[in-house]
Amino acid sequence: MDKLPGKYLSDLKSGYYKTVDKRECLKPEFIVEYPKQIAMGLKDRNKNNLSQIWKFYDHARRIQDNLNQKGEPFAALEAELNILKPAVEYALNRNTVTVVFKNFIDENVSQVKSREDLDAFIKHFQALIAYLPRENQK
């Protein structure tokens, strides 16, 4: 797989959440279905190694921590989140990630418009990491 799953982009553009009983809930496909499919596209361990992917995840988590612990407003940290886009482009140019991972980062960063979106993206990213095969497995 060299691209994101078929319905992924349209589901992402409609947001991470669905309304259930007048309450916003994370769409389950962002926790199970899509991360599993995207992980299959990240099997190339010469690229997409876990340490490289964790760098991006850790960056997003630091932003989330600043929002939650320091009470920073989302707008103040939006630029920090957007740094992920040129960083993943740089990683792609260095052949340390694949186009699938670059597209995953680009599309998700583009959809994060609030603290709640960032929380959803982090959960989605956690699920993706959980589905990735470990380095010593083939």
Sequence and secondary structure as in RCSB ss.txt:
>XXXX:A:sequence
MDKLPGKYLSDLKSGYYKTVDKRECLKPEFIVEYPKQIAMGLKDRNKNNLSQIWKFYDHARRIQDNLNQKGEPFA
ALEAELNILKPAVEYALNRNTVTVVFKNFIDENVSQVKSREDLDAFIKHFQALIAYLPRENQK
>XXXX:A:secstr
  S  TTHHHHHHT SEEEETTEEEE GGGTTHHHHHHHHTT  TTSS HHHHHHHHHHHHHHHHHHHHS   HH
HHHHHHHTHHHHHHHHHHTTSS HHHHHHHHHHHHH  SHHHHHHHHHHHHHHHHHS  TT  
